[in-house]
Amino acid sequence: MNTREKDIEELIGPAISALGCELWGIELMSQGRHSRLRVYIDSPEGVGIEDCERVSRAVSDLLDVEDAIPQAYTLEVSSPGMDRILFRAAQYARHVGETVDVRLHFPYEGSKRVVGVLAGIEDDEVIVQVGEDEYVLPLENIQRARLVPRFD
């Protein structure tokens, strides 16, 4: 997460909490003179369209007042979904035992992708079990990690 994304999270996080939701994470993507801000929210009761609408209105107003994104942008608010992206160490810890698809910035043992069972997290390193092999991946090398939904 870059500095700008951290600043936006700090700005909108309290407003989202006040609405009864958890800020799961954000993605800020610049596309020329236009940007897209994706805000993922979660709740123990689940996230409905009404939650997304309330958060969207509050976040949009806050971003406009604070001029947090000076260029034109599109705001998207949604649930993280079943194949949720993991943004923070605490989120990895909550999903130990589940299958993850991890994309890396730099290759690890010749690969930039690791798919396996999330075995744990220790000292800013994610442990992924792939068959008999165990991969210890520094959080700073993880570009994106998603849960892989299972349908039994």
C-alpha positions as CSV (number, residue, x, y, z in Angstrom):
1,M,0.0,0.0,0.0
2,N,1.4,3.4,-1.0
3,T,1.4,6.6,1.1
4,R,-1.6,8.1,-0.7
5,E,-3.7,4.9,-0.1
6,K,-2.7,5.0,3.6
7,D,-3.7,8.7,3.9
8,I,-7.1,7.9,2.3
9,E,-7.6,5.0,4.6
10,E,-6.9,7.1,7.7
11,L,-9.3,9.8,6.4
12,I,-12.3,7.5,5.6
13,G,-11.7,4.7,8.2
14,P,-13.5,6.5,11.1
15,A,-16.5,7.5,8.9
16,I,-16.9,3.9,7.8
17,S,-16.6,2.6,11.3
18,A,-19.2,5.1,12.5
19,L,-21.6,3.6,9.9
20,G,-21.2,0.1,11.5
21,C,-18.8,-1.3,8.9
22,E,-15.2,-2.3,8.8
23,L,-12.9,-0.9,6.2
24,W,-11.4,-4.0,4.7
25,G,-9.1,-2.2,2.2
26,I,-8.8,0.1,-0.7
27,E,-7.3,0.2,-4.2
28,L,-6.4,3.4,-5.9
29,M,-5.7,3.1,-9.6
30,S,-4.7,6.0,-11.7
31,Q,-5.7,5.9,-15.4
32,G,-4.3,9.1,-16.9
33,R,-6.3,12.1,-15.7
34,H,-8.9,9.8,-14.2
35,S,-8.6,7.6,-11.1
36,R,-10.7,4.8,-9.7
37,L,-10.9,4.3,-5.9
38,R,-12.3,0.9,-4.8
39,V,-13.3,0.7,-1.2
40,Y,-14.0,-2.7,0.3
41,I,-16.2,-2.9,3.4
42,D,-17.2,-5.8,5.6
43,S,-19.5,-6.5,8.5
44,P,-20.1,-9.5,10.8
45,E,-23.7,-9.4,9.5
46,G,-22.6,-9.2,5.9
47,V,-22.7,-6.3,3.5
48,G,-25.8,-5.3,1.5
49,I,-26.4,-2.8,-1.2
50,E,-27.8,-0.4,1.4
51,D,-24.5,-0.5,3.3
52,C,-22.5,0.2,0.1
53,E,-24.8,3.2,-0.7
54,R,-24.5,4.7,2.8
55,V,-20.7,4.3,2.8
56,S,-20.4,5.6,-0.7
57,R,-22.3,8.8,0.1
58,A,-20.3,9.4,3.3
59,V,-16.9,8.6,1.7
60,S,-17.6,10.7,-1.4
61,D,-18.6,13.7,0.7
62,L,-15.5,13.3,2.9
63,L,-13.1,12.9,-0.1
64,D,-14.6,16.0,-1.8
65,V,-14.4,18.2,1.3
66,E,-10.8,17.2,2.0
67,D,-9.8,17.2,-1.7
68,A,-8.0,13.9,-1.1
69,I,-8.1,13.0,-4.8
70,P,-7.5,16.2,-6.8
71,Q,-8.2,14.7,-10.2
72,A,-11.5,13.2,-11.5
73,Y,-12.2,9.8,-10.0
74,T,-14.8,7.1,-9.8
75,L,-15.7,5.7,-6.4
76,E,-16.7,2.0,-6.1
77,V,-17.8,0.6,-2.7
78,S,-18.4,-3.1,-2.3
79,S,-18.0,-6.2,-0.2
80,P,-14.6,-7.9,-0.4
81,G,-16.5,-11.0,-1.7
82,M,-15.6,-14.7,-1.4
83,D,-12.3,-14.3,-3.2
84,R,-11.4,-11.3,-1.0
85,I,-8.0,-9.6,-1.3
86,L,-6.0,-9.7,1.9
87,F,-4.5,-6.3,2.7
88,R,-3.2,-6.5,6.2
89,A,-1.3,-9.0,8.4
90,A,-4.4,-9.3,10.7
91,Q,-6.5,-10.4,7.7
92,Y,-4.0,-13.1,6.9
93,A,-4.2,-14.3,10.5
94,R,-8.0,-14.5,10.3
95,H,-7.9,-16.8,7.3
96,V,-5.2,-19.3,8.3
97,G,-6.2,-22.7,7.0
98,E,-7.8,-21.4,3.8
99,T,-6.4,-21.6,0.3
100,V,-4.7,-18.4,-1.1
101,D,-3.5,-17.3,-4.5
102,V,-0.5,-15.0,-3.9
103,R,1.1,-12.8,-6.6
104,L,4.6,-11.6,-5.9
105,H,6.5,-8.5,-6.9
106,F,9.7,-10.5,-7.3
107,P,10.0,-14.2,-8.1
108,Y,10.4,-16.7,-5.2
109,E,12.1,-19.9,-6.2
110,G,11.5,-19.0,-9.9
111,S,7.8,-18.1,-9.6
112,K,5.8,-14.9,-9.1
113,R,2.7,-16.9,-8.1
114,V,2.1,-19.3,-5.2
115,V,-1.2,-21.1,-4.6
116,G,-1.5,-23.1,-1.4
117,V,-2.9,-23.2,2.1
118,L,-2.2,-20.2,4.3
119,A,-0.4,-21.9,7.2
120,G,0.3,-18.7,9.3
121,I,1.9,-15.4,9.6
122,E,5.0,-14.6,11.7
123,D,7.1,-11.4,11.8
124,D,5.6,-9.8,8.6
125,E,6.1,-13.1,6.7
126,V,3.3,-15.2,5.3
127,I,3.7,-19.0,5.4
128,V,2.0,-20.9,2.5
129,Q,1.9,-24.7,2.4
130,V,2.1,-26.1,-1.2
131,G,1.9,-29.9,-1.0
132,E,4.9,-30.9,1.2
133,D,6.7,-27.5,0.6
134,E,6.4,-24.5,2.8
135,Y,7.0,-21.0,1.4
136,V,7.9,-18.1,3.7
137,L,6.9,-14.9,1.8
138,P,7.7,-11.4,3.2
139,L,4.6,-9.2,3.2
140,E,6.6,-6.5,1.3
141,N,7.0,-8.9,-1.6
142,I,3.3,-9.7,-1.9
143,Q,1.7,-7.7,-4.7
144,R,-1.8,-9.2,-4.1
145,A,-3.1,-12.2,-2.2
146,R,-6.7,-13.5,-2.6
147,L,-8.6,-16.2,-0.9
148,V,-9.6,-19.1,-3.2
149,P,-13.2,-20.0,-2.6
150,R,-14.1,-23.6,-2.0
151,F,-17.4,-25.1,-3.1
152,D,-17.8,-28.5,-1.5
